[in-house]
Amino acid sequence: MSTRYKFSGNNLFGQWFLNEPILEKFQLVSKNHGLDFKLMHMSWSHNVFQSKNAIYVSGAWDNNENVVKRLDLFFGVELKATDLLAAGNDDFFYVVDVKRLTIWIMHHEFDKTFTFYPLDLKFTLGKMEKENNDIEIVKMIVSNKSVYFLTNKGCIFTGIPPIYLDTRHCLGRVCDVACGYEHCILLTDFGHVYTWGSGKRFQLGHGDIEDIDKPQEVDALAGIKITKIAAGGYHCLALSEFGDAYTWGWNDEGQLGILDNVEHPSIENPIQYSIPKLIDIYDENGEIVTIDIVDIACGSKHSALKLADNTVWTSGYNKYGQLGLSSKMFPSVKYFRKVYESCINFKIMCGIWCTVIETTSN
């Protein structure tokens, strides 16, 4: 199985193995140092990827740039890189063994090596103690303030040491979780969406700026079965089973991609939307596009959609070319524009200041 990546956006630290510091159109990322790699994590200054049974970091690392370095984590323990997840923020970098429930943590400024901790993901909530067997971590994400673990039991733990986040009130089993800078969003297998954290930029979708300390359902989506979620810095996307996408939160750079006035697209849209709003996509002639949306992704201040015809549409902040457009001609884009198309299937991902297209072949 071979994985290939096309990338547009910030390469200021050489994290994408390319010479140009900024890529304004999607360019194939070639193998570097003979490594056939699988991307694990993207930050604004470095990437982490798996190659065979090892983990590497590329970009800015240990006060150097254009680095490609194998990470020495394991203290003599034989592990499989395929059992590991990686994530980080400006302060900490984490690698977790999803089966052995152990984690390695490094502070970017103060540490030169990783510190090892066991993760005690145990329940003490009465009847839930039966869920303590055969626990595995299926996803790890980080916000500016914490780290979150989603298990195969549909449970979320947060922090180090991890504390169980009570989601027993949620309708269905938690199947995904994402976070922005100061907020989180989760999805259940019944298609319900819940948010919590800071609401100061309307990123929670509850119609106000109140902070919430536990997951609360987004009422505006309660009658719609959602199949995928994504979180940007201060905004969110949600994809429905019918191929519609909804968005809400901060819109200072057009990251929500909403065009309220089709006849006068130059008119500024509101800087925020406090509840989910249906996204309409328009072609270059101003005609509405009726093709289903099949994938969504969010960067810090930009968003990307994949349509069923294998096209990619982006909107928002474009200082680093992360939309796949010229940053001089389009410093920001206020509504979704088509920027890429392909005859083969792919998935889309967004880093903080980049957009990535991933294809897999045998």
NUMARSE-839854 format. One record per residue (C-alpha): residue in three letters; chain; y, z, x. Coordinates in pm, 1 decimal, decimal comma. Each point is the difference from the previous one (the first is absolute). Layout:
# residues N
{r "ALA" "A" {Y Z X}}
...
# end
This chain:
# residues 362
{r "MET" "A" {0,0 0,0 0,0}}
{r "SER" "A" {333,6 -109,4 149,4}}
{r "THR" "A" {340,7 117,9 -117,7}}
{r "ARG" "A" {322,6 -189,4 65,0}}
{r "TYR" "A" {359,1 102,1 -59,3}}
{r "LYS" "A" {322,5 -184,6 -62,3}}
{r "PHE" "A" {311,8 206,3 40,9}}
{r "SER" "A" {372,6 -14,8 -72,5}}
{r "GLY" "A" {255,3 265,4 91,3}}
{r "ASN" "A" {63,7 262,6 267,3}}
{r "ASN" "A" {-166,6 -51,5 339,1}}
{r "LEU" "A" {267,0 179,1 205,1}}
{r "PHE" "A" {-255,9 202,2 194,9}}
{r "GLY" "A" {-262,7 -270,5 50,1}}
{r "GLN" "A" {-234,4 157,3 -252,3}}
{r "TRP" "A" {-115,1 -341,1 -127,9}}
{r "PHE" "A" {-82,4 -152,9 342,3}}
{r "LEU" "A" {269,6 -265,4 -46,2}}
{r "ASN" "A" {297,5 -79,4 223,8}}
{r "GLU" "A" {271,6 -19,6 -264,0}}
{r "PRO" "A" {154,8 336,3 -98,8}}
{r "ILE" "A" {50,7 -120,4 -357,4}}
{r "LEU" "A" {-221,1 -245,1 -190,5}}
{r "GLU" "A" {175,8 -163,0 -295,3}}
{r "LYS" "A" {-293,8 -203,7 -123,7}}
{r "PHE" "A" {-367,0 81,7 -14,1}}
{r "GLN" "A" {-167,6 -57,2 334,0}}
{r "LEU" "A" {-363,0 40,9 98,1}}
{r "VAL" "A" {-64,9 305,2 216,1}}
{r "SER" "A" {-232,1 -108,8 278,4}}
{r "LYS" "A" {-259,7 222,6 158,5}}
{r "ASN" "A" {136,0 200,0 289,8}}
{r "HIS" "A" {-186,2 117,6 308,8}}
{r "GLY" "A" {-311,0 -163,3 -146,1}}
{r "LEU" "A" {-6,3 247,5 -288,3}}
{r "ASP" "A" {-121,4 -100,8 -344,8}}
{r "PHE" "A" {175,2 263,2 -205,7}}
{r "LYS" "A" {24,7 152,4 -346,0}}
{r "LEU" "A" {339,2 145,1 -90,8}}
{r "MET" "A" {-10,3 369,3 -93,0}}
{r "HIS" "A" {363,8 112,4 -14,7}}
{r "MET" "A" {352,3 -141,9 33,0}}
{r "SER" "A" {305,7 204,5 94,3}}
{r "TRP" "A" {350,3 -126,8 78,9}}
{r "SER" "A" {-65,9 11,9 376,5}}
{r "HIS" "A" {-376,1 -31,1 53,7}}
{r "ASN" "A" {-325,3 -110,9 -160,8}}
{r "VAL" "A" {-347,7 148,8 14,2}}
{r "PHE" "A" {-309,0 -216,8 -18,8}}
{r "GLN" "A" {-373,7 17,7 39,6}}
{r "SER" "A" {-189,3 -222,3 240,9}}
{r "LYS" "A" {-376,1 42,7 8,7}}
{r "ASN" "A" {-58,9 374,2 42,4}}
{r "ALA" "A" {343,3 93,6 130,4}}
{r "ILE" "A" {353,0 59,3 -126,9}}
{r "TYR" "A" {304,2 -154,5 167,4}}
{r "VAL" "A" {374,7 41,8 -38,3}}
{r "SER" "A" {247,8 -283,1 59,2}}
{r "GLY" "A" {379,0 6,8 32,1}}
{r "ALA" "A" {206,1 310,0 83,4}}
{r "TRP" "A" {-214,5 287,1 124,3}}
{r "ASP" "A" {51,9 285,1 247,3}}
{r "ASN" "A" {359,4 -109,8 81,3}}
{r "ASN" "A" {-104,1 -358,4 77,0}}
{r "GLU" "A" {21,3 -328,1 -191,6}}
{r "ASN" "A" {-234,1 -300,8 -22,2}}
{r "VAL" "A" {-291,9 237,3 50,2}}
{r "VAL" "A" {-362,8 -79,2 -79,1}}
{r "LYS" "A" {-195,5 319,1 56,4}}
{r "ARG" "A" {-337,8 134,1 -97,2}}
{r "LEU" "A" {31,1 344,7 -157,7}}
{r "ASP" "A" {-216,3 271,6 151,9}}
{r "LEU" "A" {-64,0 237,9 -287,9}}
{r "PHE" "A" {-352,8 109,0 -4,3}}
{r "PHE" "A" {-60,6 261,1 268,8}}
{r "GLY" "A" {-347,7 -132,7 69,5}}
{r "VAL" "A" {-98,3 -26,1 -364,9}}
{r "GLU" "A" {-165,7 -329,8 -85,0}}
{r "LEU" "A" {169,2 -145,5 -308,4}}
{r "LYS" "A" {20,3 -332,0 -177,7}}
{r "ALA" "A" {346,2 -152,0 -24,5}}
{r "THR" "A" {-100,4 -135,3 -341,1}}
{r "ASP" "A" {-16,8 362,6 -121,2}}
{r "LEU" "A" {359,5 70,9 103,9}}
{r "LEU" "A" {335,0 -27,3 -177,5}}
{r "ALA" "A" {340,5 9,4 170,2}}
{r "ALA" "A" {351,0 71,9 -128,3}}
{r "GLY" "A" {324,0 148,4 126,2}}
{r "ASN" "A" {368,9 68,7 -53,5}}
{r "ASP" "A" {293,4 55,6 235,1}}
{r "ASP" "A" {-134,6 337,9 112,2}}
{r "PHE" "A" {-379,4 -4,6 -12,0}}
{r "PHE" "A" {-288,3 -241,7 44,0}}
{r "TYR" "A" {-335,8 67,0 -167,5}}
{r "VAL" "A" {-352,3 -134,5 41,5}}
{r "VAL" "A" {-266,0 130,5 -239,2}}
{r "ASP" "A" {-378,2 -34,5 -1,1}}
{r "VAL" "A" {-74,6 -71,3 -364,4}}
{r "LYS" "A" {-361,5 121,5 10,1}}
{r "ARG" "A" {11,0 295,6 236,6}}
{r "LEU" "A" {329,4 119,7 -153,5}}
{r "THR" "A" {176,3 54,4 329,4}}
{r "ILE" "A" {349,1 -100,2 106,9}}
{r "TRP" "A" {188,4 -65,3 324,4}}
{r "ILE" "A" {374,9 65,9 -3,8}}
{r "MET" "A" {268,2 -87,0 254,2}}
{r "HIS" "A" {371,1 81,8 -11,0}}
{r "HIS" "A" {187,6 -306,1 126,7}}
{r "GLU" "A" {265,1 194,6 190,8}}
{r "PHE" "A" {-181,8 302,0 138,5}}
{r "ASP" "A" {-367,7 -90,0 36,7}}
{r "LYS" "A" {-166,5 -236,2 244,4}}
{r "THR" "A" {-349,6 57,3 -135,3}}
{r "PHE" "A" {-159,4 48,8 -338,9}}
{r "THR" "A" {-85,1 338,8 -148,0}}
{r "PHE" "A" {-325,4 23,6 -192,5}}
{r "TYR" "A" {-44,1 180,8 -331,8}}
{r "PRO" "A" {-283,1 23,9 -254,3}}
{r "LEU" "A" {107,2 -78,5 -356,6}}
{r "ASP" "A" {-124,3 252,5 -251,4}}
{r "LEU" "A" {17,5 -198,5 -323,9}}
{r "LYS" "A" {-153,6 264,4 -221,7}}
{r "PHE" "A" {72,8 87,3 -360,3}}
{r "THR" "A" {41,1 352,8 -127,4}}
{r "LEU" "A" {72,4 -100,8 -358,4}}
{r "GLY" "A" {-308,0 130,3 -176,4}}
{r "LYS" "A" {-199,1 -287,9 -145,4}}
{r "MET" "A" {143,1 -242,9 255,9}}
{r "GLU" "A" {-196,2 167,3 278,8}}
{r "LYS" "A" {-289,5 -232,5 -81,9}}
{r "GLU" "A" {216,9 -283,9 136,1}}
{r "ASN" "A" {-18,7 146,7 350,6}}
{r "ASN" "A" {-311,0 -200,0 95,1}}
{r "ASP" "A" {9,4 -340,3 173,6}}
{r "ILE" "A" {379,7 -14,3 22,4}}
{r "GLU" "A" {150,3 -294,3 187,2}}
{r "ILE" "A" {361,4 -101,6 49,0}}
{r "VAL" "A" {71,3 -348,4 -134,8}}
{r "LYS" "A" {374,3 -14,9 70,8}}
{r "MET" "A" {259,3 179,2 211,6}}
{r "ILE" "A" {375,0 -49,3 -44,0}}
{r "VAL" "A" {308,6 171,6 136,9}}
{r "SER" "A" {350,1 62,0 -128,7}}
{r "ASN" "A" {296,0 129,5 199,0}}
{r "LYS" "A" {-112,3 353,5 -72,7}}
{r "SER" "A" {-378,5 12,7 -38,9}}
{r "VAL" "A" {-339,1 -168,1 20,3}}
{r "TYR" "A" {-226,6 -71,8 -298,3}}
{r "PHE" "A" {-376,0 -51,8 -19,5}}
{r "LEU" "A" {-179,5 -169,5 -291,0}}
{r "THR" "A" {-373,0 72,1 -21,2}}
{r "ASN" "A" {-290,3 -190,0 -151,5}}
{r "LYS" "A" {-4,0 266,9 -271,5}}
{r "GLY" "A" {343,9 -111,0 -118,5}}
{r "CYS" "A" {173,1 309,0 137,3}}
{r "ILE" "A" {319,5 23,0 204,2}}
{r "PHE" "A" {64,5 250,3 277,8}}
{r "THR" "A" {333,2 37,9 176,3}}
{r "GLY" "A" {121,1 153,6 324,8}}
{r "ILE" "A" {-160,6 155,4 306,6}}
{r "PRO" "A" {-198,4 207,2 -78,4}}
{r "PRO" "A" {-68,4 -203,6 -315,2}}
{r "ILE" "A" {75,6 149,6 -340,2}}
{r "TYR" "A" {-146,4 -140,2 -320,9}}
{r "LEU" "A" {257,4 -173,5 -221,7}}
{r "ASP" "A" {-93,7 80,7 -356,9}}
{r "THR" "A" {-48,3 -324,7 -194,6}}
{r "ARG" "A" {-231,8 134,6 -268,5}}
{r "HIS" "A" {264,6 -77,9 -263,3}}
{r "CYS" "A" {-1,1 -370,8 91,4}}
{r "LEU" "A" {-179,7 -237,7 -237,3}}
{r "GLY" "A" {-288,6 -143,5 199,9}}
{r "ARG" "A" {-111,2 33,3 358,9}}
{r "VAL" "A" {252,4 -61,1 276,8}}
{r "CYS" "A" {-85,2 -329,8 169,2}}
{r "ASP" "A" {313,0 -67,0 208,0}}
{r "VAL" "A" {305,2 175,6 138,4}}
{r "ALA" "A" {309,6 -125,9 181,7}}
{r "CYS" "A" {321,7 157,2 119,9}}
{r "GLY" "A" {355,2 -89,3 93,3}}
{r "TYR" "A" {235,6 201,1 213,6}}
{r "GLU" "A" {25,7 292,2 -241,7}}
{r "HIS" "A" {-217,4 -84,8 -301,1}}
{r "CYS" "A" {-362,1 -72,7 -87,6}}
{r "ILE" "A" {-178,9 -206,4 -262,9}}
{r "LEU" "A" {-363,5 8,6 -109,6}}
{r "LEU" "A" {-222,2 -218,0 -217,3}}
{r "THR" "A" {-304,5 103,6 -202,3}}
{r "ASP" "A" {-299,5 -212,5 -90,4}}
{r "PHE" "A" {120,5 8,9 -362,2}}
{r "GLY" "A" {311,6 -189,8 111,1}}
{r "HIS" "A" {246,8 288,6 -27,4}}
{r "VAL" "A" {283,2 49,2 251,8}}
{r "TYR" "A" {142,4 333,8 115,5}}
{r "THR" "A" {286,1 76,4 239,8}}
{r "TRP" "A" {141,0 309,0 169,4}}
{r "GLY" "A" {239,0 103,1 276,1}}
{r "SER" "A" {370,5 -72,4 30,7}}
{r "GLY" "A" {163,8 -189,7 -285,2}}
{r "LYS" "A" {349,7 -26,7 144,2}}
{r "ARG" "A" {-9,0 -381,3 5,8}}
{r "PHE" "A" {-193,8 -37,1 -327,4}}
{r "GLN" "A" {-316,8 -83,3 193,1}}
{r "LEU" "A" {-218,9 211,9 -228,8}}
{r "GLY" "A" {61,5 -221,7 -303,8}}
{r "HIS" "A" {60,1 285,1 -244,7}}
{r "GLY" "A" {356,3 -96,7 -93,4}}
{r "ASP" "A" {170,7 275,9 199,4}}
{r "ILE" "A" {55,2 125,7 354,4}}
{r "GLU" "A" {-194,1 324,1 -34,3}}
{r "ASP" "A" {-245,9 100,1 272,2}}
{r "ILE" "A" {-359,0 63,3 -113,4}}
{r "ASP" "A" {-250,6 207,7 194,0}}
{r "LYS" "A" {-318,4 -123,1 -169,5}}
{r "PRO" "A" {-110,4 -342,4 -131,1}}
{r "GLN" "A" {161,7 -94,8 -331,1}}
{r "GLU" "A" {-94,7 -308,4 -198,9}}
{r "VAL" "A" {247,3 -288,0 -8,2}}
{r "ASP" "A" {39,7 -16,9 -377,7}}
{r "ALA" "A" {139,7 -353,7 -4,4}}
{r "LEU" "A" {-334,6 -126,9 134,8}}
{r "ALA" "A" {-222,5 221,2 -215,4}}
{r "GLY" "A" {-113,6 -282,6 -229,8}}
{r "ILE" "A" {-62,9 -247,4 281,7}}
{r "LYS" "A" {-313,6 -3,6 214,3}}
{r "ILE" "A" {117,2 -10,5 360,6}}
{r "THR" "A" {-238,7 -127,8 267,6}}
{r "LYS" "A" {205,6 36,9 319,0}}
{r "ILE" "A" {295,9 201,7 127,2}}
{r "ALA" "A" {233,5 -22,5 299,6}}
{r "ALA" "A" {281,0 219,2 131,1}}
{r "GLY" "A" {303,0 -99,9 204,7}}
{r "GLY" "A" {254,8 227,4 160,8}}
{r "TYR" "A" {160,0 92,1 -332,5}}
{r "HIS" "A" {-158,8 -240,4 -247,8}}
{r "CYS" "A" {-336,8 -78,5 -158,9}}
{r "LEU" "A" {-201,5 -294,1 -130,2}}
{r "ALA" "A" {-285,6 3,6 -251,2}}
{r "LEU" "A" {-229,5 -292,1 -90,1}}
{r "SER" "A" {-161,0 -23,0 -344,2}}
{r "GLU" "A" {-340,2 -137,0 -97,7}}
{r "PHE" "A" {178,9 -296,2 -161,8}}
{r "GLY" "A" {172,6 -114,4 320,3}}
{r "ASP" "A" {340,5 152,2 -73,5}}
{r "ALA" "A" {190,3 211,7 252,5}}
{r "TYR" "A" {236,6 286,0 -69,7}}
{r "THR" "A" {253,2 155,8 235,4}}
{r "TRP" "A" {246,9 287,4 13,5}}
{r "GLY" "A" {210,7 209,1 236,6}}
{r "TRP" "A" {269,2 -81,5 254,2}}
{r "ASN" "A" {129,3 -358,4 2,1}}
{r "ASP" "A" {283,8 1,5 252,8}}
{r "GLU" "A" {-135,1 -307,6 183,3}}
{r "GLY" "A" {-172,6 -171,9 -290,8}}
{r "GLN" "A" {-341,1 143,3 86,8}}
{r "LEU" "A" {-93,5 16,6 -368,1}}
{r "GLY" "A" {42,1 -376,4 -30,8}}
{r "ILE" "A" {147,5 19,7 -349,1}}
{r "LEU" "A" {216,7 -285,7 -124,6}}
{r "ASP" "A" {174,4 123,8 -313,6}}
{r "ASN" "A" {241,2 -291,4 -36,6}}
{r "VAL" "A" {-185,7 -327,4 52,6}}
{r "GLU" "A" {302,8 -217,1 -76,3}}
{r "HIS" "A" {214,3 188,7 252,0}}
{r "PRO" "A" {-234,7 120,2 276,0}}
{r "SER" "A" {292,2 91,6 227,9}}
{r "ILE" "A" {94,1 287,2 -230,8}}
{r "GLU" "A" {-105,3 328,2 155,4}}
{r "ASN" "A" {-286,2 183,5 -167,4}}
{r "PRO" "A" {1,4 379,8 -40,3}}
{r "ILE" "A" {-57,1 192,9 321,6}}
{r "GLN" "A" {-284,8 191,9 -160,2}}
{r "TYR" "A" {-243,1 -14,4 -291,8}}
{r "SER" "A" {-113,0 337,9 -125,8}}
{r "ILE" "A" {-306,4 -118,0 -196,0}}
{r "PRO" "A" {-248,2 -284,5 60,5}}
{r "LYS" "A" {129,5 -348,2 -71,3}}
{r "LEU" "A" {-208,9 -315,8 -38,5}}
{r "ILE" "A" {51,5 -248,4 283,0}}
{r "ASP" "A" {75,4 -358,7 -99,2}}
{r "ILE" "A" {-31,1 -263,9 271,9}}
{r "TYR" "A" {211,8 -315,9 -3,2}}
{r "ASP" "A" {-48,3 -323,3 193,9}}
{r "GLU" "A" {274,1 -193,0 179,2}}
{r "ASN" "A" {100,3 -164,2 -328,8}}
{r "GLY" "A" {47,2 329,0 -177,2}}
{r "GLU" "A" {-316,8 -46,1 -205,7}}
{r "ILE" "A" {-222,8 300,4 -54,9}}
{r "VAL" "A" {-329,5 -4,4 192,0}}
{r "THR" "A" {-295,1 78,6 -226,3}}
{r "ILE" "A" {-270,4 30,0 268,3}}
{r "ASP" "A" {-167,6 341,3 18,0}}
{r "ILE" "A" {87,1 245,1 275,5}}
{r "VAL" "A" {-316,0 110,8 182,1}}
{r "ASP" "A" {124,6 217,6 287,1}}
{r "ILE" "A" {302,1 216,2 84,3}}
{r "ALA" "A" {141,6 170,1 310,0}}
{r "CYS" "A" {310,4 197,6 97,0}}
{r "GLY" "A" {190,3 49,5 323,8}}
{r "SER" "A" {284,5 241,9 52,9}}
{r "LYS" "A" {256,4 -213,5 -182,8}}
{r "HIS" "A" {-192,0 -313,5 -93,5}}
{r "SER" "A" {-283,6 -105,3 -228,1}}
{r "ALA" "A" {-261,8 -275,4 2,3}}
{r "LEU" "A" {-206,7 -155,7 -277,8}}
{r "LYS" "A" {-302,3 -227,2 20,8}}
{r "LEU" "A" {-58,7 -235,4 -292,5}}
{r "ALA" "A" {-328,1 -147,6 -120,6}}
{r "ASP" "A" {93,4 -337,1 152,4}}
{r "ASN" "A" {-5,1 156,9 350,7}}
{r "THR" "A" {376,3 11,7 39,7}}
{r "VAL" "A" {202,0 293,3 135,3}}
{r "TRP" "A" {337,4 100,6 -143,3}}
{r "THR" "A" {229,3 256,0 165,0}}
{r "SER" "A" {323,1 181,2 -79,4}}
{r "GLY" "A" {226,2 261,0 158,0}}
{r "TYR" "A" {132,8 84,8 344,8}}
{r "ASN" "A" {-47,6 -268,2 265,5}}
{r "LYS" "A" {172,4 120,7 318,4}}
{r "TYR" "A" {-317,5 -57,6 202,4}}
{r "GLY" "A" {-125,7 -309,0 -183,1}}
{r "GLN" "A" {-255,0 208,0 -189,0}}
{r "LEU" "A" {36,5 -220,9 -307,0}}
{r "GLY" "A" {-116,1 -307,2 190,8}}
{r "LEU" "A" {352,8 -142,4 -17,8}}
{r "SER" "A" {289,0 -43,6 244,1}}
{r "SER" "A" {179,3 332,5 41,7}}
{r "LYS" "A" {330,8 -179,6 60,6}}
{r "MET" "A" {-20,9 -211,4 -313,6}}
{r "PHE" "A" {-157,3 274,5 -210,0}}
{r "PRO" "A" {95,8 350,3 124,1}}
{r "SER" "A" {-139,0 119,7 -331,1}}
{r "VAL" "A" {-150,2 -166,9 -306,4}}
{r "LYS" "A" {62,9 142,9 -345,8}}
{r "TYR" "A" {-289,4 -165,4 -184,4}}
{r "PHE" "A" {-342,3 -131,0 94,4}}
{r "ARG" "A" {-16,2 -326,8 194,8}}
{r "LYS" "A" {-307,3 -197,2 100,5}}
{r "VAL" "A" {-48,1 23,5 377,0}}
{r "TYR" "A" {-363,5 -90,2 67,3}}
{r "GLU" "A" {-295,4 -187,6 -146,1}}
{r "SER" "A" {-355,9 -61,4 113,9}}
{r "CYS" "A" {-314,3 -182,4 -107,4}}
{r "ILE" "A" {-221,2 292,7 104,0}}
{r "ASN" "A" {-15,9 348,5 -146,0}}
{r "PHE" "A" {180,2 290,2 166,3}}
{r "LYS" "A" {141,9 345,6 -60,7}}
{r "ILE" "A" {354,2 121,6 59,1}}
{r "MET" "A" {120,9 316,4 171,4}}
{r "CYS" "A" {342,8 134,4 88,4}}
{r "GLY" "A" {105,4 219,2 288,4}}
{r "ILE" "A" {334,7 175,1 5,5}}
{r "TRP" "A" {185,2 -311,6 120,7}}
{r "CYS" "A" {-266,5 -272,1 -18,8}}
{r "THR" "A" {-229,8 -197,7 -228,4}}
{r "VAL" "A" {-356,2 -87,6 99,7}}
{r "ILE" "A" {-251,8 -250,1 -135,2}}
{r "GLU" "A" {-364,9 82,2 73,9}}
{r "THR" "A" {-285,1 -249,1 -26,3}}
{r "THR" "A" {-366,9 72,1 61,3}}
{r "SER" "A" {-274,1 -250,8 80,5}}
{r "ASN" "A" {-363,2 9,6 110,4}}
# end
